[in-house]
Amino acid sequence: MIIDEDVMELNRLSQILGIEGYDVCALHRSYKVFTEISKCHPDLILLDSMISEMDSMVVSRALKAIDTAKNIPLMMISGKDYNNYTYAFRPQNNNNSTVKTADIKSLLKDIELKLAS
């Protein structure tokens, strides 16, 4: 699941992930996540850290309070230059979040690692 208010970036990332073989549920309104999560059954949530409708940390905390969503891994991302992404994730066997700026290939690799853990 991708949550990003920037429709152009949302479509771009959805297409890239689709080409890579992922089923993508794309939302351009953050508040819709609470109704769509039960329909999409995501294995991972990519949440834009720069959303304006609701603070992304509030969305993240609210998702962790929902029994059916609390165990879904979440990566905060921002890709406003359309070439590089800044994202926070927890590497396997590590309790600390890592913030990383990388190209799409590195983001895809970290998504794969996150889904495998």
Secondary structure as GFF3:
##gff-version 3
##sequence-region A 1 117
A	DSSP	beta_strand	2	3	.	.	.	ID=ss1
A	DSSP	alpha_helix	7	19	.	.	.	ID=ss2
A	DSSP	beta_strand	26	27	.	.	.	ID=ss3
A	DSSP	three_ten_helix	30	32	.	.	.	ID=ss4
A	DSSP	alpha_helix	33	40	.	.	.	ID=ss5
A	DSSP	beta_strand	45	48	.	.	.	ID=ss6
A	DSSP	alpha_helix	56	64	.	.	.	ID=ss7
A	DSSP	beta_strand	74	78	.	.	.	ID=ss8
A	DSSP	beta_strand	84	89	.	.	.	ID=ss9
A	DSSP	beta_strand	98	103	.	.	.	ID=ss10
A	DSSP	alpha_helix	104	116	.	.	.	ID=ss11
###
